[in-house]
Amino acid sequence: MESQLHTVLGARGASGRAVLNELHARNLPTRAVTKSSSIPNVETTHADLLSASSTLEAVRGSSHVYLCIGLPYDIKVWSAEWEIIMSNVIEACATIRAVVIFLDNIYMYAPPLPLNFSEETPQNPSSKKGAIRKRTATLLTSAIESGKVQGVIGRSADFYGPGTTNSMLYVSFLQNMLAGKRPIALSNTSIPHTWANVNDNARALVDIAIHEDCHGEVWHLPVGEPITYRQVLDVFNRQLGTHYSLSQVPKFALSLLSFFSTPIREVAEMRYQFDQPYVMSWEKFHKRFPAFQTTSTERGISEMIASFQSL
């Protein structure tokens, strides 16, 4: 494409901000799209992505459109909004002939999972949220296969890093530890789990966006080495100079609490991701981009802590 404009939908969130930073680092022209607030020193426009006309106006003139929004972690909101938003983005990008880059998650894969599950792993979601994300992604893959729009999907493992308030590593660990409280584990503390650094996600997402040979496919974005909650706690304690132990919520107690707490109920259906080894393969991406280096867990958590201590 001769003229490029990279537009980030959901630019106010941690993932959107990371993508904007990566685009700026590569000297690519950018536009930020938020629901209401503006971002300093960045061309910003406001849009309601539930409105087809508002979505079209927000992306008009773009060559690449990154869908990086994060809806509230509420099944009612997800059910009502995800598929509408994706449909509006597809229609808008088809109209202006822009590439759609979707930052997806991995909820569509259900247990029991093989170790190092890949893009080829069967999708049979066991959770309501997984079913919604599968339908949402299918809208895009169907539009790509039909030739309606160009696009690519980058699937992220659970992520962490600067400003990631929706990360389990913030909610369960850092938020409590900065307040002088013990971190809480809602699941088994000795099960290995792969995590994605939000800045690594951004670098990888821009890579698959600007390389046209990657379009039309699903890519697992890079992750660090599998790590347990206990190992995560060790890193946080080293970084913060603390000596906290984990307060683990038993499975039966979590089930009971879910009847009385909506946030816990929303998390409870995803517990399976931490009750068995949950190790995602990014071999496909690594073969295409062999020089890509992931951020170490030590450095990633250090940067995460610094982003919240500076607030």
Sequence and secondary structure as in RCSB ss.txt:
>XXXX:A:sequence
MESQLHTVLGARGASGRAVLNELHARNLPTRAVTKSSSIPNVETTHADLLSASSTLEAVRGSSHVYLCIGLPYDI
KVWSAEWEIIMSNVIEACATIRAVVIFLDNIYMYAPPLPLNFSEETPQNPSSKKGAIRKRTATLLTSAIESGKVQ
GVIGRSADFYGPGTTNSMLYVSFLQNMLAGKRPIALSNTSIPHTWANVNDNARALVDIAIHEDCHGEVWHLPVGE
PITYRQVLDVFNRQLGTHYSLSQVPKFALSLLSFFSTPIREVAEMRYQFDQPYVMSWEKFHKRFPAFQTTSTERG
ISEMIASFQSL
>XXXX:A:secstr
  S  EEEETTTSHHHHHHHHHHHHTT  EEEEESS   TTS EEE  TTSHHHHHHHHTT SEEEE     S H
HHHHHHHHHHHHHHHHHHHHHT EEEEEE STT  SS  TTB TTS     SHHHHHHHHHHHHHHHHHHTTS E
EEEEE  SEESTT TTSHIIIIIIHHHHTT   EESS TTS B  EEHHHHHHHHHHHHH GGGTTSEEE     
 B HHHHHHHHHHHHT     EE  HHHHHHHHTT HHHHHHHTTTHHHHS B B  HHHHHHSTT     HHHH
HHHHHHHHHT 
